[in-house]
Amino acid sequence: MLNKPIRITLGSIGVFIGIVFAILPGSILFLVAGLFLLSFDFPLARQWLRKSQKMMSWGARKLDKAIYSRR
């Protein structure tokens, strides 16, 4: 496992990239990966990770429902 300073640095960079490039389709992966790394050391990051996972699941269900209803 990565040691704490490297984990915090990589997590912070991932969150920063995810926020800066929020308009690009793949940037959410950077945000989730950064929150994942930060969640080992910060409980607040763990809460945001859970929240983002719930929102991603909700969005996927909504998109699936919309696509299925078009048939």
C-alpha positions in Angstrom: 0.0 0.0 0.0 1.1 3.6 -0.6 2.4 5.5 2.3 0.3 8.4 3.6 2.0 11.5 2.0 2.0 9.8 -1.5 -1.6 8.7 -1.1 -2.7 12.2 0.0 -0.8 13.8 -2.9 -2.2 11.5 -5.5 -5.7 11.8 -4.1 -5.5 15.6 -4.1 -4.3 15.6 -7.7 -7.0 13.3 -8.8 -9.8 15.3 -7.1 -8.3 18.5 -8.6 -8.1 17.1 -12.1 -11.7 15.7 -11.8 -13.0 19.1 -10.7 -11.1 21.2 -13.3 -12.0 18.9 -16.2 -15.6 18.4 -15.0 -16.9 19.1 -18.5 -15.1 16.1 -20.1 -16.7 12.7 -20.1 -14.0 10.7 -18.4 -13.0 13.2 -15.7 -15.4 11.7 -13.1 -13.0 8.7 -12.9 -10.3 11.0 -11.7 -12.6 12.5 -9.0 -13.7 9.1 -7.8 -10.1 7.7 -7.7 -8.9 10.8 -5.9 -11.7 10.5 -3.3 -10.9 6.8 -2.9 -7.3 7.5 -2.1 -8.2 10.3 0.3 -10.9 8.2 2.0 -8.2 6.1 3.7 -7.1 9.2 5.8 -10.1 11.6 5.8 -13.6 10.6 6.9 -15.0 13.6 5.0 -13.6 12.2 1.8 -15.2 8.8 2.6 -18.6 10.6 2.9 -18.1 12.4 -0.4 -17.1 9.1 -2.1 -20.3 7.4 -0.9 -22.3 10.4 -2.1 -20.7 10.4 -5.5 -21.2 6.6 -5.9 -24.9 7.0 -5.0 -25.3 9.8 -7.5 -23.5 7.8 -10.2 -25.7 4.8 -9.6 -28.8 7.0 -9.7 -27.7 8.6 -13.0 -27.0 5.3 -14.5 -30.4 3.9 -13.5 -32.1 7.1 -14.9 -30.2 6.8 -18.2 -31.0 3.1 -18.5 -34.7 3.9 -17.9 -34.7 6.6 -20.5 -32.9 4.4 -23.1 -35.2 1.5 -22.4 -38.4 3.6 -22.7 -37.3 4.7 -26.2 -37.7 1.2 -27.6 
